[in-house]
Amino acid sequence: MIAAMTWTAPEVTRPSGDTAADERILLPSLLAWHRSTFLHKLAGLTGEQLAQASVPPSNMTLLGLIRHLAKVERFWFRLRYAAQDIEPLYDPALGKDHDFEVLDAAKAEEAYDILLEEIRLADEAAAGGSLDDTFDLRPRREPVLAAHALRPHDRRIRPPQRPRRPHPRTRRRPHGSLTMEYGFIGAGEITAAIVEGLSKDIADPPSIFLSPRSRSVGQELSARFANVEVRDSNQAVADSATTIVLAVRPPIAEEVLRDLTFRPDHVLISALAGVPLARLRDWAAPAGEVVRSIPLPPAARRQSLTAMYPDNPRARALFDSIGGSVVPAAEKDLDVFSGATATFAAHLDYLGTIAAWMTEQGIEDTTATTFTSHIFGQLGHSLLEQSGSLETLTGKHMTPGGLNEQFLTELRTSGVPDTVRQALDGILARLRDK
């Protein structure tokens, strides 16, 4: 009896061709080369090997990529560009990540053949097309050049001799967290903090692309870190990365997002307070995933515990690499976290009041500020190191009949805790009324 042979992905010879040619000739040739490079990497692997997630904690597999790329070929060339009356490769009701998550090693050969067939049909759909052809990306958008569908990442026409930086899609940082390429739209304090946390003293930092907004901030960051580039436009940022962090002022968020063309493989991470997921998803369609987040300035020191919703592996990888992440049970709970961060200025003002009182009692101003900053800075370390409740920690810092108890009692009697709760309730109402 002859044993059944185990299928393995076949050998693939990558095509050769001119590196300088007419753009309409060059673009399909480059796409064919990239396709064959992926297939070349699969050669000799069995279905079981293709279905193995080899870089935990990521669940990424080569079989998942095979299925995903087949979906992408159909989506961009046949459904979008050629407007063929066909169904998506996978039922959208099964979820956006169905192609990555539902894997059967026994069907690896079938998935491989489907990819080859989708590539063939995609080439047929694009055959004879012109760089001046247009197609509808989404109803509210202006038409997009069909040439963009032929170009995997870069929407702008670039001279063939202009080198592009390598874009590793997924890699490991020295301390073990999964990273990707990141694009930042908006270049304020939060962007600067996250970029520094991702880049400073990291042996193999991710590629980071910044928008031209606040160009001086971007130029300063790109001068400090070799992995950071300032792009010419927000769209160029979106074209350069699949994970996009939005950090603009909330009033202009809709205008900024509607002016961009997103792809289904984009993950948009919003750092905007009070802008709900429903609006963000509408403004950024057809981006595959949208996440809200509350990153903090300590991200620059990789010490920002970032609240985010919903859970998403790319967003979690980003925020875990700059301090950690916490995911509440529901989107509305994220507003509670935002409310807590609204107390920063009040805390600092409280410390300023203490330092000013010391100065009024004759202590030199600089000494009073230094002393106040030191004792509360040390208290902050105690907060991070303690494992019990805040009530327990409060008890540890006062003795019955002592000075700390006297001060606390007077504040409580004066209604300070109730005032704080009322102010927080007002913040929450404002966030939820947006």
C-alpha positions as CSV (number, residue, x, y, z in Angstrom):
1,M,0.0,0.0,0.0
2,I,1.4,3.4,-1.0
3,A,1.2,6.0,1.8
4,A,-0.5,9.3,1.0
5,M,2.0,12.0,0.3
6,T,2.0,15.1,2.5
7,W,1.4,18.3,0.5
8,T,4.1,21.0,0.7
9,A,4.0,24.5,-0.8
10,P,5.8,24.3,-4.2
11,E,9.0,26.0,-5.2
12,V,8.5,29.4,-6.8
13,T,10.9,31.3,-9.1
14,R,10.7,35.0,-8.7
15,P,10.5,36.9,-12.0
16,S,13.2,39.2,-13.2
17,G,12.6,42.4,-15.1
18,D,13.6,46.0,-15.7
19,T,14.0,48.2,-12.7
20,A,13.5,51.3,-14.8
21,A,10.6,51.4,-17.2
22,D,7.4,53.1,-18.1
23,E,5.3,53.3,-14.9
24,R,2.4,51.3,-16.3
25,I,4.8,48.5,-17.1
26,L,6.9,48.8,-14.0
27,L,4.1,48.7,-11.4
28,P,2.6,45.3,-12.3
29,S,6.1,43.9,-12.6
30,L,6.9,45.0,-9.1
31,L,3.7,43.7,-7.8
32,A,4.4,40.3,-9.4
33,W,7.8,40.2,-7.8
34,H,6.4,40.9,-4.3
35,R,3.7,38.3,-4.8
36,S,6.3,35.7,-5.8
37,T,8.6,36.6,-3.0
38,F,5.8,35.8,-0.5
39,L,5.2,32.4,-2.3
40,H,8.9,31.8,-2.4
41,K,9.0,32.1,1.4
42,L,6.4,29.4,1.7
43,A,8.2,26.8,-0.4
44,G,8.7,23.4,1.3
45,L,6.4,24.0,4.2
46,T,3.5,21.7,5.1
47,G,0.0,22.7,6.0
48,E,0.8,22.2,9.7
49,Q,3.8,24.4,9.5
50,L,1.9,27.1,7.6
51,A,-0.8,27.0,10.3
52,Q,1.7,27.4,13.2
53,A,1.8,30.7,15.1
54,S,5.6,30.8,15.5
55,V,6.1,34.2,17.2
56,P,3.9,34.4,20.3
57,P,2.1,36.3,21.6
58,S,1.1,37.1,18.0
59,N,-1.4,34.7,16.5
60,M,-0.1,35.5,13.0
61,T,0.4,32.5,10.7
62,L,1.5,32.0,7.2
63,L,-1.7,30.2,6.4
64,G,-3.6,33.2,7.7
65,L,-1.6,35.5,5.4
66,I,-2.3,33.2,2.4
67,R,-6.1,33.5,3.1
68,H,-5.8,37.3,3.8
69,L,-3.9,38.1,0.6
70,A,-6.4,36.1,-1.4
71,K,-9.1,38.3,0.1
72,V,-7.1,41.5,-0.6
73,E,-6.5,40.5,-4.2
74,R,-10.3,40.1,-4.8
75,F,-11.2,43.2,-2.8
76,W,-9.0,45.7,-4.5
77,F,-8.8,44.5,-8.1
78,R,-12.1,42.8,-8.7
79,L,-14.6,44.3,-6.3
80,R,-13.2,47.8,-6.2
81,Y,-11.3,48.5,-9.4
82,A,-13.2,46.3,-11.9
83,A,-16.6,46.6,-10.0
84,Q,-17.3,43.0,-10.7
85,D,-20.7,41.7,-9.4
86,I,-19.1,39.0,-7.1
87,E,-19.2,38.3,-3.4
88,P,-16.3,38.9,-1.0
89,L,-14.1,35.9,-0.6
90,Y,-15.3,35.5,3.0
91,D,-18.6,36.4,4.5
92,P,-18.2,39.8,6.3
93,A,-20.6,38.5,9.0
94,L,-17.9,36.1,10.1
95,G,-15.8,39.1,11.2
96,K,-12.9,41.1,9.8
97,D,-10.3,38.7,11.0
98,H,-12.0,35.5,9.9
99,D,-9.2,34.9,7.3
100,F,-6.5,35.1,10.0
101,E,-8.3,33.3,12.8
102,V,-10.2,30.3,11.2
103,L,-7.4,28.0,10.1
104,D,-7.4,24.4,8.9
105,A,-4.0,22.9,8.2
106,A,-5.7,20.2,6.1
107,K,-7.0,22.9,3.7
108,A,-3.7,24.7,3.3
109,E,-3.3,23.4,-0.3
110,E,-6.8,24.6,-1.2
111,A,-6.1,28.1,0.4
112,Y,-2.8,28.2,-1.6
113,D,-4.6,27.4,-4.9
114,I,-7.3,30.0,-4.1
115,L,-4.6,32.6,-3.7
116,L,-3.1,31.7,-7.1
117,E,-6.5,31.9,-8.7
118,E,-7.3,35.3,-7.2
119,I,-3.9,36.6,-8.4
120,R,-4.7,35.4,-11.9
121,L,-8.1,36.9,-11.9
122,A,-6.8,40.2,-10.4
123,D,-4.3,40.5,-13.2
124,E,-7.1,39.9,-15.7
125,A,-9.2,42.6,-14.1
126,A,-6.3,45.1,-14.3
127,A,-5.1,44.2,-17.7
128,G,-5.3,47.1,-20.2
129,G,-6.0,49.6,-17.4
130,S,-4.6,53.0,-17.4
131,L,-3.0,55.0,-14.6
132,D,-5.7,57.6,-15.3
133,D,-8.5,55.2,-14.6
134,T,-10.6,55.9,-11.5
135,F,-12.8,53.8,-9.2
136,D,-15.1,54.5,-6.3
137,L,-13.4,53.7,-3.0
138,R,-16.3,54.8,-0.8
139,P,-19.4,56.9,-1.5
140,R,-18.2,60.1,0.2
141,R,-14.8,60.0,-1.4
142,E,-13.4,61.4,-4.5
143,P,-12.4,58.7,-7.0
144,V,-9.0,57.2,-6.5
145,L,-6.5,56.4,-9.2
146,A,-6.6,52.7,-10.3
147,A,-2.8,52.8,-10.2
148,H,-3.1,52.9,-6.4
149,A,-4.5,49.4,-6.5
150,L,-1.4,48.2,-8.3
151,R,0.8,49.8,-5.7
152,P,0.8,47.9,-2.3
153,H,1.8,50.8,-0.1
154,D,2.8,54.1,-1.7
155,R,0.1,56.2,-3.4
156,R,2.4,58.8,-4.8
157,I,4.3,58.2,-8.1
158,R,8.0,58.0,-7.2
159,P,11.0,57.9,-9.6
160,P,12.3,54.3,-9.9
161,Q,15.8,55.4,-8.7
162,R,14.5,56.9,-5.5
163,P,15.2,54.4,-2.7
164,R,12.5,53.6,-0.1
165,R,13.2,52.7,3.5
166,P,12.7,49.1,4.4
167,H,9.3,48.5,6.0
168,P,9.4,45.4,8.2
169,R,5.7,44.6,8.8
170,T,6.1,42.7,12.1
171,R,9.2,42.3,14.3
172,R,10.3,41.8,17.9
173,R,11.7,44.5,20.1
174,P,14.5,43.5,22.5
175,H,12.2,43.4,25.6
176,G,9.8,41.0,23.8
177,S,6.8,43.1,22.7
178,L,5.4,42.9,19.2
179,T,5.8,46.0,17.1
180,M,4.8,47.3,13.7
181,E,5.2,50.4,11.6
182,Y,3.4,53.4,13.1
183,G,2.0,56.5,11.5
184,F,1.1,59.6,13.6
185,I,-1.4,62.2,12.4
186,G,-1.0,65.2,14.7
187,A,2.3,66.1,16.3
188,G,1.6,67.5,19.7
189,E,2.8,66.5,23.2
190,I,1.2,63.0,23.2
191,T,2.7,62.1,19.9
192,A,6.1,63.3,21.0
193,A,5.9,61.3,24.2
194,I,4.8,58.1,22.4
195,V,7.5,58.4,19.7
196,E,10.2,59.0,22.3
197,G,9.0,55.9,24.3
198,L,9.1,53.8,21.1
199,S,12.5,55.0,20.0
200,K,14.8,56.1,22.8
201,D,17.5,53.6,23.7
202,I,15.7,50.9,21.7
203,A,18.1,48.7,19.7
204,D,15.6,47.9,17.0
205,P,12.8,50.5,17.1
206,P,9.8,50.4,14.7
207,S,9.6,52.7,11.7
208,I,7.6,55.8,12.6
209,F,6.0,58.3,10.1
210,L,4.9,61.7,11.2
211,S,2.5,64.1,9.6
212,P,3.7,67.6,8.6
213,R,1.5,69.2,11.3
214,S,3.7,71.0,13.9
215,R,6.6,70.4,11.6
216,S,9.1,71.7,14.1
217,V,8.1,68.9,16.5
218,G,8.4,66.3,13.8
219,Q,11.8,67.7,12.6
220,E,13.1,67.6,16.2
221,L,12.0,64.0,16.6
222,S,13.4,62.9,13.3
223,A,16.7,64.6,14.1
224,R,16.9,62.7,17.4
225,F,15.8,59.3,16.1
226,A,16.8,57.6,12.9
227,N,13.7,55.5,12.7
228,V,11.4,58.6,12.5
229,E,10.5,60.4,9.2
230,V,8.3,63.4,8.6
231,R,6.0,62.8,5.6
232,D,4.7,65.4,3.1
233,S,1.1,65.0,4.0
234,N,-1.4,63.1,6.3
235,Q,-2.2,60.8,3.4
236,A,1.5,59.9,2.9
237,V,1.5,58.9,6.6
238,A,-1.5,56.7,6.1
239,D,0.0,55.1,3.0
240,S,3.3,54.3,4.9
241,A,1.9,52.3,7.8
242,T,-1.0,50.1,8.7
243,T,-1.3,51.3,12.3
244,I,-2.3,55.0,12.5
245,V,-2.4,57.0,15.7
246,L,-4.7,60.0,15.5
247,A,-3.7,62.9,17.9
248,V,-5.3,66.0,16.6
249,R,-7.7,68.4,18.3
250,P,-11.2,66.8,18.5
251,P,-13.0,69.7,16.7
252,I,-11.0,69.0,13.5
253,A,-11.0,65.2,13.7
254,E,-13.8,64.7,11.2
255,E,-12.3,67.0,8.7
256,V,-8.9,65.3,9.0
257,L,-10.2,61.8,8.8
258,R,-12.7,62.4,5.9
259,D,-9.8,63.9,3.9
260,L,-7.9,60.6,4.1
261,T,-8.2,57.3,2.2
262,F,-8.0,54.4,4.5
263,R,-7.5,50.7,3.7
264,P,-9.3,47.6,5.2
265,D,-5.9,46.6,6.8
266,H,-5.6,49.9,8.7
267,V,-6.0,50.0,12.4
268,L,-6.8,53.5,13.6
269,I,-6.0,54.4,17.2
270,S,-7.6,57.5,18.4
271,A,-6.1,59.5,21.2
272,L,-9.1,62.0,21.2
273,A,-11.2,62.4,24.4
274,G,-14.9,62.1,24.0
275,V,-15.1,61.1,20.3
276,P,-17.1,57.8,20.2
277,L,-16.2,54.8,18.1
278,A,-19.3,55.1,16.0
279,R,-18.2,58.5,14.6
280,L,-14.6,57.5,14.2
281,R,-15.6,54.4,12.2
282,D,-17.8,56.4,10.0
283,W,-15.2,59.1,9.3
284,A,-12.4,56.5,8.7
285,A,-14.2,53.9,6.7
286,P,-13.1,51.4,5.3
287,A,-10.4,51.2,8.0
288,G,-10.6,47.6,9.4
289,E,-10.4,48.4,13.1
290,V,-10.8,51.5,15.2
291,V,-9.6,51.8,18.8
292,R,-10.0,54.6,21.4
293,S,-7.2,55.3,23.8
294,I,-5.9,57.6,26.6
295,P,-2.1,57.7,26.3
296,L,-0.3,59.8,28.9
297,P,2.9,61.9,28.8
298,P,4.9,59.3,30.8
299,A,4.8,57.3,27.6
300,A,8.1,59.1,26.9
301,R,9.6,57.1,29.8
302,R,7.7,54.0,28.9
303,Q,5.6,54.4,32.0
304,S,2.1,55.2,30.7
305,L,-0.6,52.8,31.7
306,T,-2.9,53.4,28.7
307,A,-6.7,52.8,28.8
308,M,-8.0,51.6,25.5
309,Y,-11.2,50.1,24.0
310,P,-11.9,47.8,22.4
311,D,-9.1,45.3,22.8
312,N,-6.9,45.0,19.7
313,P,-3.6,43.2,19.4
314,R,-1.8,46.0,17.5
315,A,-3.0,48.7,19.9
316,R,-2.1,46.5,22.9
317,A,1.4,45.9,21.4
318,L,1.9,49.6,21.0
319,F,0.8,50.6,24.5
320,D,2.3,47.7,26.3
321,S,5.7,48.7,24.8
322,I,5.3,52.2,26.4
323,G,4.2,51.2,29.9
324,G,1.1,48.9,29.8
325,S,-2.5,48.8,28.9
326,V,-5.9,48.4,30.5
327,V,-9.1,47.6,28.7
328,P,-12.4,48.4,30.4
329,A,-15.6,46.3,30.0
330,A,-17.4,48.9,27.7
331,E,-16.7,51.9,25.6
332,K,-18.7,54.2,28.0
333,D,-16.2,53.3,30.8
334,L,-13.4,54.9,28.8
335,D,-15.0,58.3,29.6
336,V,-14.5,57.5,33.3
337,F,-10.8,57.0,32.7
338,S,-10.7,60.3,30.8
339,G,-12.4,62.0,33.7
340,A,-9.7,60.7,36.1
341,T,-7.0,62.3,33.9
342,A,-8.8,65.6,34.0
343,T,-7.6,66.0,37.6
344,F,-4.0,66.5,36.7
345,A,-4.0,70.3,36.8
346,A,-6.0,70.3,40.0
347,H,-3.5,68.0,41.7
348,L,-0.6,70.3,40.6
349,D,-2.6,73.3,41.8
350,Y,-3.0,71.6,45.1
351,L,0.7,71.1,45.4
352,G,1.3,74.7,44.3
353,T,-1.0,75.9,47.1
354,I,1.1,73.9,49.6
355,A,4.3,75.4,48.3
356,A,2.9,78.9,48.3
357,W,1.8,78.5,51.9
358,M,5.3,77.5,52.8
359,T,6.6,80.6,51.1
360,E,4.1,82.8,53.0
361,Q,5.6,81.3,56.2
362,G,9.0,82.6,55.3
363,I,10.5,79.6,53.3
364,E,12.4,80.6,50.2
365,D,10.2,80.0,47.1
366,T,12.6,77.6,45.3
367,T,13.2,75.6,48.4
368,A,9.4,75.3,49.1
369,T,8.8,74.1,45.5
370,T,11.7,71.6,45.6
371,F,10.6,70.2,48.9
372,T,6.9,69.9,47.9
373,S,7.9,68.2,44.6
374,H,10.2,65.8,46.4
375,I,7.8,64.6,49.1
376,F,4.9,64.1,46.7
377,G,7.2,62.5,44.1
378,Q,8.2,60.0,46.7
379,L,4.6,59.5,47.6
380,G,4.0,58.7,43.9
381,H,6.6,55.9,44.1
382,S,4.7,54.5,47.1
383,L,1.5,54.4,45.0
384,L,3.2,52.4,42.3
385,E,4.7,49.9,44.7
386,Q,1.7,49.3,47.0
387,S,-0.6,46.4,46.3
388,G,-3.5,47.2,48.6
389,S,-6.3,49.8,48.3
390,L,-5.8,53.5,48.4
391,E,-7.8,53.6,51.7
392,T,-5.2,51.2,53.2
393,L,-2.3,53.4,52.0
394,T,-4.0,56.5,53.4
395,G,-4.2,54.8,56.8
396,K,-0.5,54.0,56.6
397,H,0.3,57.7,56.3
398,M,-1.4,58.9,59.4
399,T,-1.6,58.1,63.1
400,P,-4.6,58.5,65.4
401,G,-4.6,62.1,66.7
402,G,-1.7,63.0,64.4
403,L,-1.2,65.9,62.1
404,N,-2.1,64.0,58.9
405,E,-5.4,62.9,60.5
406,Q,-6.1,66.5,61.5
407,F,-5.6,67.8,58.0
408,L,-7.6,65.1,56.4
409,T,-10.5,65.5,58.8
410,E,-10.6,69.2,58.2
411,L,-10.7,68.8,54.4
412,R,-13.5,66.1,54.7
413,T,-15.5,68.3,57.0
414,S,-15.2,71.2,54.6
415,G,-16.7,69.0,51.9
416,V,-13.6,68.7,49.6
417,P,-14.3,65.0,48.6
418,D,-17.9,65.9,47.7
419,T,-16.6,68.8,45.6
420,V,-14.2,66.5,43.8
421,R,-17.0,64.0,43.0
422,Q,-19.2,66.8,41.7
423,A,-16.5,68.1,39.5
424,L,-15.8,64.6,38.1
425,D,-19.5,64.2,37.5
426,G,-19.4,67.4,35.5
427,I,-16.5,66.2,33.4
428,L,-18.2,62.8,32.7
429,A,-21.4,64.6,31.6
430,R,-19.4,66.8,29.3
431,L,-17.6,63.8,27.7
432,R,-20.9,61.9,27.2
433,D,-22.7,64.9,25.8
434,K,-20.3,65.2,22.9
